[in-house]
């Protein structure tokens, strides 16, 4: 059925008594463009006693004479300041082209630590001892600097192979610049070989359509199958590639150089950090100078954001590791071990989008692996050599924790994403869920068969579904998935939520909400609608329209929405298990919990700011930790929205609550808050002149602090902050929070 007939059928279904008419108009007129056909469609209603044909002619004639209105142009994206691209040696046959950004490069949840990032590409020696093989191209902000640095090492026209482990829309402009230089004057008998997975080829052929012709000297080399694939570079030298897709990166693959024993791991084992910000020596070395102490938190954070929602797939690969870490002396031996690791990722192609409880419980047989790689070379962060063994062991530990959570609870996060924006929202919601102890199954609706979507919903304890708006509607994969959900009777009992991004109107989120609401589904959070890219005020709770300049607020709202969904799922699971032993009886039987309830602390309001995003929480687990420098510790539950803001380098303020304000502050701060709501709306406050964070008016003392370090403590983080400034406002006694039991606040 043509798009026009589809629209007409929808109009007849909505208004059978008097069908709506959709008129195709010239493309230069001020009406809505149909994204599929490129034609322009205007919806009209024919007056009574006028035939539809006459009405169409009159509307078309009037439209031709109408003045042409120009759609407002999208504001240009702000230019991200970068530190250029440098070339660093990895081995005698490999160089790293590292682009560094000391700022937050993108507004996606994995960049929230705000320690910058690095974009890594790699040059390998091919034939004749020259650097002729390029692995990956960087984000478009580095395009010009990248081409300049590359040209100093090799003439682009001399490249024989370009290998893409993962490509996104923001890398295609860089690839265009590269191809323009590499293909200029290149003879047809010496084509540039581009090595990609099948999904990557489809994305590149679409993104490079304006420059790909029948005579273009390009040869596509596709990596297929679940096992290893050889990439011949010369007659005597080949690389090995393995497909390692995930729902977020369906085109992902890893590449192994058997000569240098280096694994080009793409997004895997990455970290968003500018090495020079952590260690002055790191700016001049490709490797992880400073080791685990410098980079451990950043590797963990990237894993939590990007791989924790796909824990079953991660475990399927990592459980094939040997049980003990490798001594450093073994790092220069051959790399069969990581070949086994990456091959296991490739073997998961068929199950990569499921992530069900059954997959989490699936048995595995560890492979014997006695040889190890020299280094891991990811797209972001340092080349990993010093911490290689520990990072692999820690990856196993992290995946086991997430799989254990998935065996207790399973929240399905499903989405389709046209330009990556809806996927970014899904990732932030997943982050809120995993922080709350939930197991998460990620389902990319563009890749997952419908029967697997149904199976995932049947196995779920809650779900959320996201969609872009294309041509005023949900894309077909989302429509089919939503229809399956509505037909599944069990799903009606599950807590749920909807979210999505849009360019002009955003009807898809409204449609999903309406259909689920009509079906009797209960929402754990209000619909999230973001225009084009995540923004500070871009959430349609009412709904509302948004601005274009991205800030951290939208990602914070998504994380909080994930937390709210987790709370609803936990409540549902608790009610299901009710009856075996009452909660009060369990508390009464636990004497240690009763004893811990006698540990008391000062009542405080802790606040922090991340650009335009502000968060506040009531706290009593605050203690002095050091004399010189003066420092305090705060215990923050992992699922708190504020936890993300209390990262090393960030600032926060502590307002001590006097006894006379205990009840009003408790009342104002302990009420339920919607995601994104102002938690200080009912509390008089002002911004600190030192930290810029809100401080409570009437506080008897105020401390402005900077986060120095964090320690993981069960379900909490212990945050150590250095006191930068303090002020005593009055001699009033600080309120003390008393409890009866120690298993809640």
C-alpha positions as CSV (number, residue, x, y, z in Angstrom):
1,X,0.0,0.0,0.0
2,X,1.4,3.4,-0.9
3,X,1.9,6.0,1.8
4,X,-1.0,8.1,0.5
5,X,-3.3,5.1,0.6
6,X,-2.1,4.3,4.2
7,X,-2.9,7.8,5.3
8,X,-6.3,7.7,3.6
9,X,-7.1,4.3,5.2
10,X,-6.2,5.8,8.6
11,X,-8.4,8.7,8.0
12,X,-11.4,6.5,7.0
13,X,-10.9,4.4,10.1
14,X,-10.8,7.5,12.3
15,X,-13.8,9.1,10.7
16,X,-15.9,6.6,8.8
17,X,-18.9,8.9,8.4
18,X,-16.9,11.5,6.5
19,X,-13.5,10.3,5.3
20,X,-10.6,12.7,5.6
21,X,-8.7,13.4,2.4
22,X,-5.0,13.5,2.0
23,X,-3.9,15.7,-0.8
24,X,-0.5,15.3,-2.5
25,X,0.9,18.8,-3.2
26,X,4.0,20.2,-4.9
27,X,7.2,19.6,-2.8
28,X,8.0,23.3,-2.4
29,X,4.8,24.1,-0.5
30,X,4.6,24.7,3.2
31,X,3.2,21.4,4.3
32,X,4.4,18.2,6.0
33,X,6.8,16.1,4.0
34,X,6.1,12.4,4.0
35,X,9.5,10.9,5.0
36,X,9.0,7.7,3.0
37,X,8.0,9.1,-0.4
38,X,9.3,12.6,-0.2
39,X,5.9,13.9,-1.3
40,X,4.0,16.5,0.6
41,X,0.8,15.6,2.3
42,X,-1.9,17.9,3.7
43,X,-4.9,16.5,5.7
44,X,-8.2,18.2,5.0
45,X,-11.9,17.6,5.6
46,X,-14.3,17.9,2.6
47,X,-17.3,20.2,3.3
48,X,-20.8,18.7,3.2
49,X,-22.3,18.4,-0.3
50,X,-18.9,18.6,-2.0
51,X,-17.4,15.6,-3.6
52,X,-14.0,14.5,-2.5
53,X,-12.6,14.9,-6.1
54,X,-13.9,18.5,-6.2
55,X,-12.5,19.2,-2.8
56,X,-9.0,17.8,-3.8
57,X,-8.9,20.1,-6.9
58,X,-9.9,23.2,-4.9
59,X,-7.3,22.5,-2.2
60,X,-4.6,21.9,-4.7
61,X,-5.4,25.0,-6.6
62,X,-5.4,27.1,-3.5
63,X,-2.1,25.6,-2.4
64,X,-0.4,26.4,-5.7
65,X,-1.3,30.1,-5.2
66,X,-0.4,30.1,-1.5
67,X,2.8,31.9,-0.4
68,X,5.7,29.5,0.2
69,X,6.7,29.4,3.9
70,X,10.2,28.2,4.6
71,X,10.6,25.7,7.5
72,X,12.8,27.1,10.2
73,X,16.4,25.9,10.0
74,X,17.7,23.8,12.8
75,X,20.3,25.7,14.8
76,X,23.9,24.4,14.1
77,X,25.3,22.1,16.7
78,X,27.7,23.8,19.0
79,X,31.3,23.1,18.1
80,X,32.9,20.9,20.7
81,X,36.4,22.2,21.7
82,X,39.0,19.4,21.0
83,X,42.7,19.2,21.7
84,X,43.7,17.9,18.3
85,X,44.9,14.5,17.2
86,X,48.3,13.0,18.0
87,X,50.1,9.9,16.7
88,X,51.4,7.6,19.4
89,X,53.3,4.3,19.0
90,X,51.7,1.0,20.1
91,X,54.2,-1.5,18.6
92,X,56.7,-1.2,15.8
93,X,53.9,-2.1,13.4
94,X,51.0,-0.2,14.9
95,X,50.4,3.5,15.7
96,X,47.5,5.1,17.5
97,X,45.9,8.3,16.1
98,X,44.3,9.7,19.3
99,X,41.9,12.6,19.2
100,X,41.4,14.1,22.6
101,X,38.5,16.2,24.0
102,X,38.8,17.5,27.6
103,X,35.1,18.5,27.6
104,X,31.9,16.4,27.6
105,X,31.8,15.4,23.9
106,X,28.2,14.2,23.7
107,X,25.1,14.3,26.0
108,X,24.7,10.6,26.4
109,X,24.8,8.8,29.8
110,X,28.2,7.2,29.3
111,X,29.8,10.6,29.2
112,X,28.4,11.7,32.5
113,X,31.7,11.5,34.4
114,X,32.8,14.6,32.4
115,X,36.4,13.6,32.2
116,X,36.5,14.1,28.4
117,X,37.2,11.3,26.0
118,X,39.6,10.1,23.4
119,X,38.7,8.8,19.9
120,X,41.2,6.2,18.8
121,X,42.1,5.1,15.3
122,X,44.9,2.8,14.4
123,X,47.4,2.5,11.6
124,X,48.9,-0.9,10.8
125,X,51.8,-1.8,8.5
126,X,50.7,-3.7,5.4
127,X,52.8,-4.5,2.4
128,X,56.4,-3.1,1.9
129,X,56.7,-2.1,5.5
130,X,54.4,0.9,5.1
131,X,51.4,1.9,7.1
132,X,48.6,1.1,4.7
133,X,45.8,-0.3,6.9
134,X,43.5,2.0,8.9
135,X,41.3,0.7,11.7
136,X,38.3,3.1,12.5
137,X,37.7,6.8,12.0
138,X,36.9,9.2,14.8
139,X,33.9,11.4,15.7
140,X,33.2,14.2,13.2
141,X,34.5,16.9,15.7
142,X,38.0,15.5,15.0
143,X,37.7,15.1,11.2
144,X,40.0,17.9,10.1
145,X,42.7,17.3,12.8
146,X,42.5,13.6,12.0
147,X,43.1,14.0,8.3
148,X,46.0,16.3,9.1
149,X,47.6,13.8,11.5
150,X,46.9,10.9,9.1
151,X,48.5,12.7,6.2
152,X,51.7,13.1,8.2
153,X,52.0,9.3,8.6
154,X,50.7,8.1,5.2
155,X,49.3,9.6,2.1
156,X,45.6,8.7,2.1
157,X,45.9,7.5,-1.5
158,X,48.4,4.9,-0.3
159,X,45.9,3.2,2.1
160,X,44.9,-0.3,1.0
161,X,42.3,-1.2,3.7
162,X,39.9,0.7,6.0
163,X,38.5,-1.5,8.7
164,X,35.4,-0.3,10.6
165,X,34.7,-2.0,13.9
166,X,31.7,0.3,14.5
167,X,30.3,3.2,12.7
168,X,27.6,5.8,13.8
169,X,26.1,8.7,11.9
170,X,28.6,11.1,13.6
171,X,31.6,9.2,12.1
172,X,30.4,9.3,8.5
173,X,31.5,13.0,7.9
174,X,35.1,12.0,8.9
175,X,34.9,8.9,6.6
176,X,33.7,11.2,3.7
177,X,36.8,13.4,4.1
178,X,39.0,10.3,4.2
179,X,37.4,8.8,1.1
180,X,37.7,12.1,-0.8
181,X,41.4,12.1,-0.3
182,X,42.0,8.3,-0.6
183,X,40.0,7.9,-3.8
184,X,41.3,10.9,-5.6
185,X,43.1,9.6,-8.7
186,X,43.0,6.0,-7.5
187,X,43.0,3.6,-10.4
188,X,40.1,1.1,-10.7
189,X,42.5,-1.8,-10.6
190,X,43.7,-0.8,-7.1
191,X,40.4,-0.3,-5.2
192,X,40.3,0.8,-1.5
193,X,39.0,-2.2,0.5
194,X,36.6,-1.3,3.2
195,X,36.2,-4.1,5.7
196,X,32.8,-4.0,7.5
197,X,30.0,-6.1,8.9
198,X,26.8,-6.4,6.9
199,X,24.9,-3.8,9.1
200,X,27.8,-1.4,8.8
201,X,27.9,-1.7,5.0
202,X,24.2,-0.9,4.8
203,X,24.6,2.2,7.0
204,X,27.7,3.4,5.1
205,X,26.0,2.9,1.7
206,X,23.2,5.1,2.9
207,X,25.4,7.7,4.5
208,X,27.8,7.9,1.6
209,X,25.2,7.6,-1.2
210,X,26.2,10.9,-2.7
211,X,29.7,9.8,-3.4
212,X,29.3,6.1,-4.2
213,X,29.0,5.5,-7.9
214,X,29.4,2.4,-10.1
215,X,32.9,3.6,-11.1
216,X,34.0,4.5,-7.5
217,X,37.2,2.5,-6.8
218,X,35.9,0.8,-3.6
219,X,35.7,-2.9,-2.8
220,X,33.5,-3.9,0.1
221,X,34.9,-6.8,2.2
222,X,32.1,-8.1,4.4
223,X,32.7,-10.1,7.6
224,X,30.1,-12.8,7.9
225,X,29.2,-15.8,10.1
226,X,29.6,-16.4,13.8
227,X,33.2,-17.6,13.8
228,X,36.5,-16.1,12.7
229,X,37.0,-14.5,9.3
230,X,40.3,-13.9,7.7
231,X,41.1,-10.5,6.2
232,X,44.0,-10.9,3.8
233,X,46.2,-7.8,3.7
234,X,49.1,-9.3,1.7
235,X,49.9,-12.8,0.6
236,X,51.8,-13.4,3.8
237,X,49.8,-11.3,6.3
238,X,46.2,-11.5,7.4
239,X,44.1,-10.1,10.2
240,X,41.3,-12.0,12.0
241,X,37.8,-10.5,12.4
242,X,34.9,-11.6,14.6
243,X,31.4,-10.2,14.6
244,X,30.5,-9.0,18.1
245,X,27.1,-7.2,17.7
246,X,25.0,-5.9,20.6
247,X,21.5,-4.3,20.5
248,X,23.1,-0.8,20.7
249,X,25.9,-1.7,18.2
250,X,24.5,-4.2,15.8
251,X,27.4,-3.6,13.4
252,X,30.1,-4.2,15.9
253,X,33.1,-6.4,15.3
254,X,36.6,-7.0,16.7
255,X,39.8,-7.5,14.9
256,X,43.0,-9.3,15.9
257,X,46.5,-8.7,14.6
258,X,48.3,-12.1,15.0
259,X,51.7,-10.5,14.4
260,X,51.6,-7.8,17.0
261,X,49.2,-9.7,19.2
262,X,46.9,-6.7,19.6
263,X,43.1,-6.9,19.8
264,X,41.2,-4.0,18.2
265,X,38.2,-4.3,20.5
266,X,36.1,-1.4,19.2
267,X,33.6,-0.2,21.9
268,X,34.5,-3.1,24.2
269,X,36.9,-2.3,27.0
270,X,36.5,1.4,26.3
271,X,36.4,4.3,28.7
272,X,35.4,7.9,28.1
273,X,38.4,9.7,29.6
274,X,41.0,12.1,28.3
275,X,44.2,10.4,29.5
276,X,46.0,13.7,30.0
277,X,43.5,14.8,32.6
278,X,44.3,11.8,34.9
279,X,48.1,11.5,34.4
280,X,50.5,14.0,32.7
281,X,52.5,11.1,31.3
282,X,49.4,9.6,29.8
283,X,49.2,12.4,27.2
284,X,52.4,11.2,25.7
285,X,51.7,7.4,25.8
286,X,49.1,5.3,24.1
287,X,49.0,2.9,27.1
288,X,47.1,3.0,30.4
289,X,49.8,4.8,32.4
290,X,48.7,4.8,36.0
291,X,47.0,1.5,35.7
292,X,43.8,0.5,37.5
293,X,44.0,3.3,40.0
294,X,43.8,5.9,37.2
295,X,41.3,4.1,34.9
296,X,39.4,1.5,36.9
297,X,36.4,3.7,37.7
298,X,36.1,4.8,34.1
299,X,36.2,1.3,32.7
300,X,33.5,0.3,35.3
301,X,31.3,3.3,34.4
302,X,31.4,2.5,30.7
303,X,30.5,-1.1,31.4
304,X,27.7,-0.1,33.7
305,X,26.2,2.3,31.1
306,X,26.7,0.3,27.9
307,X,27.1,-3.4,28.7
308,X,25.3,-4.0,32.0
309,X,21.9,-3.9,30.2
310,X,23.2,-6.8,28.0
311,X,24.7,-8.9,30.8
312,X,23.8,-12.4,29.5
313,X,25.6,-11.7,26.2
314,X,28.6,-10.3,28.0
315,X,28.8,-13.3,30.3
316,X,28.5,-15.7,27.4
317,X,31.8,-14.3,26.2
318,X,33.6,-13.6,29.5
319,X,32.8,-16.9,31.2
320,X,35.2,-18.5,28.7
321,X,38.1,-16.8,30.4
322,X,40.4,-18.9,32.6
323,X,39.7,-18.7,36.3
324,X,42.9,-16.9,37.3
325,X,44.5,-13.7,36.1
326,X,47.4,-13.7,33.9
327,X,50.8,-12.7,35.2
328,X,52.3,-9.7,33.5
329,X,55.1,-11.7,32.1
330,X,52.7,-13.6,29.9
331,X,51.4,-10.6,28.1
332,X,53.9,-10.9,25.2
333,X,52.9,-14.4,24.2
334,X,50.5,-15.2,21.4
335,X,46.8,-14.3,21.6
336,X,44.7,-17.4,21.3
337,X,43.1,-16.5,24.6
338,X,41.6,-13.3,23.3
339,X,40.8,-15.0,20.1
340,X,38.6,-17.3,22.2
341,X,37.1,-14.4,24.0
342,X,36.2,-12.6,20.8
343,X,35.0,-15.7,19.0
344,X,32.6,-16.3,21.8
345,X,31.2,-12.8,21.2
346,X,30.7,-13.7,17.6
347,X,28.9,-16.9,18.5
348,X,26.2,-14.8,20.2
349,X,24.9,-13.2,17.0
350,X,21.7,-15.2,17.1
351,X,20.9,-14.5,20.7
352,X,22.3,-11.0,21.1
353,X,18.9,-9.2,21.4
354,X,17.2,-11.6,23.7
355,X,18.7,-11.2,27.2
356,X,16.0,-13.3,28.9
357,X,16.2,-15.1,32.3
358,X,16.6,-18.3,30.4
359,X,19.7,-17.0,28.7
360,X,21.0,-15.7,32.0
361,X,20.7,-19.2,33.5
362,X,22.2,-21.0,30.4
363,X,25.1,-23.3,31.2
364,X,28.5,-22.7,29.8
365,X,31.7,-24.7,29.3
366,X,34.9,-22.7,29.9
367,X,37.4,-23.0,27.1
368,X,41.0,-23.8,27.8
369,X,43.1,-20.8,27.0
370,X,46.7,-20.6,27.8
371,X,47.8,-17.8,25.6
372,X,47.1,-14.1,25.9
373,X,47.2,-10.8,24.0
374,X,49.8,-8.1,24.2
375,X,47.2,-5.3,24.4
376,X,43.6,-4.3,23.9
377,X,43.1,-1.3,21.6
378,X,39.6,0.1,22.0
379,X,37.9,3.1,20.3
380,X,37.9,5.2,23.5
381,X,40.4,5.5,26.3
382,X,43.9,4.1,26.6
383,X,45.4,1.1,24.9
384,X,45.2,-1.5,27.7
385,X,48.3,-3.3,28.7
386,X,49.2,-2.6,32.3
387,X,45.7,-3.5,33.6
388,X,44.8,-6.0,30.9
389,X,44.6,-9.0,33.2
390,X,42.6,-7.3,36.0
391,X,40.2,-5.6,33.6
392,X,39.2,-9.0,32.1
393,X,38.7,-10.5,35.6
394,X,36.7,-7.5,36.7
395,X,34.5,-7.7,33.6
396,X,33.6,-11.2,34.6
397,X,32.7,-10.1,38.1
398,X,30.6,-7.2,36.8
399,X,28.7,-9.5,34.4
400,X,28.0,-12.1,37.1
401,X,26.5,-9.4,39.3
402,X,24.2,-8.3,36.5
403,X,23.2,-11.8,35.5
404,X,22.4,-12.5,39.2
405,X,20.2,-9.4,39.2
406,X,18.5,-10.6,36.0
407,X,17.6,-13.9,37.7
408,X,15.8,-12.0,40.4
409,X,14.0,-9.4,38.2
410,X,13.8,-8.7,34.5
411,X,12.8,-5.4,33.0
412,X,12.7,-5.3,29.2
413,X,13.9,-2.1,27.6
414,X,12.8,-2.2,23.9
415,X,13.2,0.6,21.3
416,X,13.7,1.5,17.7
417,X,16.0,4.4,16.9
418,X,16.3,6.3,13.6
419,X,19.2,8.5,14.4
420,X,20.5,7.2,17.8
421,X,18.7,9.7,20.0
422,X,16.0,7.2,21.2
423,X,18.7,4.7,21.8
424,X,20.5,7.2,24.0
425,X,17.4,7.7,26.1
426,X,17.0,3.9,26.4
427,X,20.6,3.6,27.7
428,X,19.9,6.3,30.3
429,X,16.7,4.6,31.5
430,X,18.6,1.3,31.6
431,X,21.3,2.9,33.7
432,X,18.6,4.0,36.3
433,X,17.3,0.4,36.3
434,X,20.7,-1.3,36.9
435,X,21.6,1.2,39.5
436,X,18.5,0.1,41.4
437,X,19.5,-3.5,41.3
438,X,17.2,-4.5,38.4
439,X,18.2,-7.0,35.7
440,X,17.7,-5.5,32.3
441,X,17.0,-7.1,28.9
442,X,17.7,-4.8,26.0
443,X,15.7,-5.4,22.8
444,X,16.4,-3.5,19.6
445,X,13.1,-3.8,17.8
446,X,14.7,-3.2,14.4
447,X,16.7,-6.4,14.7
448,X,14.6,-8.7,16.9
449,X,12.0,-11.1,15.4
450,X,8.5,-10.5,16.7
451,X,8.3,-14.0,18.4
452,X,11.4,-13.1,20.4
453,X,9.8,-9.8,21.5
454,X,6.7,-11.7,22.7
455,X,9.0,-14.2,24.5
456,X,10.8,-11.3,26.2
457,X,7.5,-9.8,27.4
458,X,6.3,-13.1,28.7
459,X,9.4,-13.4,30.8
460,X,9.4,-9.7,32.0
461,X,8.5,-8.2,35.4
462,X,8.2,-4.7,33.8
463,X,8.9,-3.0,30.5
464,X,9.4,0.2,28.7
465,X,9.1,0.9,25.0
466,X,10.7,3.8,23.0
467,X,10.1,5.1,19.5
468,X,11.1,7.9,17.2
469,X,8.4,9.7,15.3
470,X,8.7,9.2,11.5
471,X,6.1,10.8,9.3
472,X,3.9,11.5,12.3
473,X,3.8,7.8,13.3
474,X,5.6,5.0,15.0
475,X,7.9,3.0,12.7
476,X,6.6,-0.4,11.7
477,X,8.8,-2.5,14.2
478,X,7.4,-0.5,17.1
479,X,3.8,-0.8,15.9
480,X,4.2,-4.6,15.6
481,X,5.8,-4.9,19.0
482,X,3.2,-2.7,20.6
483,X,0.4,-4.8,19.0
484,X,2.0,-7.9,20.4
485,X,2.2,-6.4,23.9
486,X,-1.4,-5.4,23.8
487,X,-2.4,-8.9,22.9
488,X,-0.4,-10.4,25.7
489,X,-2.7,-10.6,28.7
490,X,0.1,-11.1,31.3
491,X,1.7,-7.8,30.1
492,X,-1.2,-5.8,31.4
493,X,-0.1,-6.5,35.0
494,X,3.4,-5.2,34.4
495,X,4.6,-1.7,35.3
496,X,5.6,0.1,32.1
497,X,6.7,3.4,30.6
498,X,7.1,5.0,27.1
499,X,9.7,7.4,25.7
500,X,11.0,8.7,22.4
501,X,12.6,11.4,20.4
502,X,11.2,13.4,17.5
503,X,12.1,16.1,15.0
504,X,8.9,18.0,14.5
505,X,5.7,16.7,16.2
506,X,6.3,13.7,18.4
507,X,3.1,11.8,17.9
508,X,4.7,8.3,18.4
509,X,5.0,8.7,22.1
510,X,1.5,10.0,22.4
511,X,0.2,7.0,20.4
512,X,2.0,4.5,22.5
513,X,0.8,6.1,25.7
514,X,-2.8,6.2,24.5
515,X,-2.9,2.6,23.3
516,X,-1.3,1.3,26.5
517,X,-3.6,3.5,28.7
518,X,-6.7,2.3,26.8
519,X,-5.5,-1.3,27.3
520,X,-5.4,-0.8,31.1
521,X,-1.7,-0.7,31.6
522,X,-0.2,1.1,34.6
523,X,2.6,3.6,34.0
524,X,5.6,3.9,36.4
525,X,6.7,7.2,35.0
526,X,5.2,9.9,32.8
527,X,6.0,9.8,29.0
528,X,9.4,11.1,28.0
529,X,9.4,13.1,24.8
530,X,12.7,14.7,23.6
531,X,13.0,16.9,20.5
532,X,15.8,15.8,18.2
533,X,18.5,15.6,20.9
534,X,18.3,15.4,24.7
535,X,17.7,18.8,26.2
536,X,17.4,20.5,29.5
537,X,13.7,21.1,29.4
538,X,12.7,18.6,26.7
539,X,10.4,16.3,28.6
540,X,6.8,16.3,27.8
541,X,5.2,15.7,31.2
542,X,2.2,17.9,30.3
543,X,3.5,17.6,27.4
544,X,5.7,20.5,26.7
545,X,8.0,21.6,23.9
546,X,11.7,21.7,24.2
547,X,14.8,23.7,23.5
548,X,17.7,22.5,21.3
549,X,20.7,23.1,23.5
550,X,21.5,19.9,25.3
551,X,22.2,19.8,29.0
552,X,22.5,17.0,31.6
553,X,18.9,17.4,32.9
554,X,17.3,15.1,30.3
555,X,19.6,12.2,31.1
556,X,19.0,12.7,34.8
557,X,15.2,12.5,34.1
558,X,15.7,9.3,32.2
559,X,17.8,7.8,35.0
560,X,15.2,8.8,37.6
561,X,12.4,7.4,35.4
562,X,14.3,4.1,35.3
563,X,14.6,4.2,39.1
564,X,10.8,4.8,39.4
565,X,10.1,1.8,37.2
566,X,12.4,-0.2,39.3
567,X,10.5,0.8,42.5
568,X,7.2,-0.3,40.9
569,X,8.7,-3.7,39.8
570,X,10.2,-4.3,43.3
571,X,6.8,-3.5,44.9
572,X,5.1,-5.9,42.5
573,X,7.6,-8.7,43.3
574,X,7.3,-8.0,47.0
575,X,3.5,-8.3,46.9
576,X,3.9,-11.5,44.9
577,X,6.1,-13.1,47.6
578,X,4.0,-11.7,50.5
579,X,2.6,-14.3,52.9
580,X,5.6,-16.4,53.8
581,X,6.9,-14.2,56.6
582,X,5.7,-10.7,57.5
583,X,8.2,-8.0,57.0
584,X,7.8,-6.8,60.6
585,X,8.4,-10.2,62.0
586,X,11.6,-10.5,59.9
587,X,12.8,-7.2,61.3
588,X,11.9,-8.2,64.9
589,X,13.9,-11.4,64.5
590,X,17.0,-9.5,63.3
591,X,18.7,-8.1,66.4
592,X,21.6,-6.6,64.4
593,X,19.2,-4.5,62.5
594,X,17.6,-3.3,65.7
595,X,21.0,-2.5,67.1
596,X,22.1,-0.6,64.0
597,X,19.0,1.6,64.3
598,X,20.6,3.2,67.4
599,X,23.4,4.7,65.2
600,X,22.4,8.3,64.7
601,X,23.6,11.1,62.5
602,X,23.1,14.8,61.9
603,X,20.2,15.8,59.6
604,X,21.5,17.6,56.5
605,X,20.4,18.6,53.0
606,X,23.0,17.7,50.4
607,X,22.8,19.5,47.0
608,X,24.8,19.3,43.8
609,X,24.7,20.9,40.3
610,X,25.6,19.6,36.9
611,X,25.2,22.5,34.5
612,X,21.5,23.2,34.5
613,X,20.6,20.0,36.4
614,X,20.2,20.4,40.2
615,X,19.7,17.6,42.6
616,X,19.1,17.5,46.4
617,X,18.6,14.9,49.0
618,X,18.0,14.6,52.7
619,X,20.9,12.8,54.5
620,X,21.8,11.7,57.9
621,X,24.7,9.4,57.0
622,X,27.2,12.3,57.0
623,X,30.5,12.1,59.1
624,X,33.7,14.0,59.5
625,X,36.5,11.9,57.9
626,X,39.7,13.9,58.2
627,X,41.3,16.9,60.0
628,X,43.9,17.8,57.4
629,X,42.6,18.5,54.9
630,X,39.2,18.9,56.4
631,X,37.0,16.3,54.9
632,X,33.6,14.5,55.3
633,X,32.0,11.3,54.0
634,X,28.5,10.8,52.8
635,X,26.8,7.5,52.2
636,X,24.7,7.7,49.0
637,X,22.4,4.8,47.9
638,X,23.4,3.6,44.4
639,X,19.9,4.2,42.9
640,X,19.7,7.8,44.0
641,X,19.6,10.3,41.1
642,X,22.1,12.4,42.9
643,X,24.7,9.6,42.9
644,X,25.7,10.4,39.3
645,X,26.5,14.0,40.3
646,X,28.8,13.0,43.1
647,X,31.7,12.0,41.0
648,X,35.4,12.9,41.7
649,X,36.0,16.5,40.7
650,X,32.4,17.6,41.1
651,X,31.2,19.9,43.9
652,X,28.4,19.7,46.4
653,X,27.1,21.6,49.4
654,X,25.9,20.4,52.8
655,X,23.4,22.4,54.7
656,X,23.0,21.4,58.4
657,X,19.4,21.4,59.5
658,X,18.7,23.1,62.9
659,X,16.3,21.5,65.3
660,X,13.6,24.2,64.7
661,X,13.5,23.3,61.0
662,X,13.6,19.5,61.3
663,X,9.9,18.9,60.7
664,X,9.3,21.4,57.8
665,X,12.5,20.2,56.0
666,X,11.5,16.5,56.6
667,X,8.0,17.2,55.2
668,X,9.3,19.0,52.2
669,X,12.1,16.6,51.3
670,X,10.5,13.2,51.9
671,X,7.5,13.6,49.7
672,X,7.4,11.7,46.4
673,X,9.0,13.5,43.5
674,X,8.4,13.0,39.8
675,X,11.5,12.7,37.6
676,X,12.9,16.1,36.9
677,X,10.9,17.8,39.6
678,X,12.4,20.6,41.7
679,X,13.1,19.0,45.0
680,X,13.8,22.4,46.7
681,X,10.6,24.0,45.4
682,X,9.1,24.2,49.0
683,X,12.4,25.0,50.7
684,X,13.9,28.5,50.9
685,X,17.3,28.4,49.4
686,X,20.0,30.3,47.5
687,X,23.1,29.4,45.5
688,X,26.4,29.2,47.3
689,X,29.0,31.8,46.2
690,X,31.7,29.2,46.5
691,X,30.3,26.0,44.9
692,X,27.3,27.3,43.0
693,X,25.2,24.6,44.6
694,X,21.9,25.5,46.4
695,X,22.2,26.0,50.2
696,X,19.2,26.1,52.6
697,X,18.3,29.4,54.1
698,X,18.1,29.0,57.9
699,X,20.8,26.3,58.0
700,X,22.9,26.6,61.1
701,X,26.1,25.7,59.2
702,X,27.0,25.2,55.5
703,X,29.9,23.3,53.9
704,X,31.1,23.6,50.3
705,X,32.9,20.5,49.2
706,X,34.6,18.9,46.3
707,X,34.5,15.1,45.7
708,X,37.9,13.5,46.0
709,X,37.1,9.8,45.9
710,X,34.4,7.2,46.2
711,X,34.3,3.7,47.7
712,X,31.8,1.0,46.9
713,X,30.0,-0.2,50.0
714,X,27.3,-2.7,49.3
715,X,24.2,-0.9,48.1
716,X,25.8,2.5,48.8
717,X,28.7,4.6,47.7
718,X,30.8,6.3,50.3
719,X,31.7,9.7,48.9
720,X,34.8,11.4,50.5
721,X,34.7,15.2,50.0
722,X,37.3,17.9,50.8
723,X,35.8,20.9,52.6
724,X,36.7,23.9,50.4
725,X,34.8,26.4,52.5
726,X,32.4,26.5,55.5
727,X,30.3,29.0,57.4
728,X,28.7,28.9,60.8
729,X,25.4,30.8,60.7
730,X,24.1,30.2,64.3
731,X,24.8,28.4,67.5
732,X,21.6,26.3,67.2
733,X,21.9,22.6,67.7
734,X,21.8,20.4,64.6
735,X,18.8,18.1,64.3
736,X,19.6,14.4,64.9
737,X,17.8,11.7,63.0
738,X,16.6,8.8,65.2
739,X,15.6,5.4,63.9
740,X,14.2,2.2,65.4
741,X,15.7,-0.2,62.9
742,X,18.8,-0.1,60.7
743,X,17.4,-1.5,57.5
744,X,16.0,1.8,56.2
745,X,16.5,5.5,56.6
